[in-house]
């Protein structure tokens, strides 16, 4: 599975691919529901940036 966020050509951001981590897959009546983690970063108040994960 790959996630491709939209590129913002007016702001000059280039297309990129994000590889999520699959945490859970559950079968439903209409298909599957997935719990995935996307890599992200967390900025602390003291200015330090830490690696994090956003789960959806």
RAGIKA-V952660 format. One record per pair of residues at least 6 apart in sequence whose C-alpha atoms are under 7 Angstrom apart, sorted by the first residue. I is the first residue (numbers start at 0). J is the second residue. If there is no record, write none. Layout:
i=I j=J
i=I j=J
//
This chain:
i=0 j=18
i=1 j=16
i=1 j=17
i=1 j=18
i=1 j=19
i=2 j=16
i=2 j=17
i=2 j=18
i=3 j=15
i=3 j=16
i=3 j=17
i=4 j=15
i=5 j=14
i=6 j=12
i=6 j=13
i=6 j=14
i=19 j=35
i=19 j=36
i=19 j=37
i=19 j=38
i=20 j=35
i=20 j=36
i=20 j=37
i=21 j=34
i=21 j=35
i=21 j=36
i=22 j=34
i=22 j=35
i=23 j=33
i=23 j=34
i=24 j=31
i=24 j=32
i=24 j=33
i=24 j=34
i=25 j=31
i=25 j=32
i=25 j=33
i=26 j=32
i=34 j=54
i=34 j=55
i=35 j=54
i=35 j=55
i=36 j=52
i=36 j=53
i=36 j=54
i=36 j=55
i=37 j=52
i=37 j=53
i=37 j=54
i=38 j=51
i=38 j=52
i=38 j=53
i=39 j=50
i=39 j=51
i=39 j=52
i=39 j=53
i=40 j=48
i=40 j=49
i=40 j=50
i=40 j=51
i=41 j=48
i=41 j=49
i=41 j=50
i=41 j=51
i=42 j=48
i=42 j=49
//
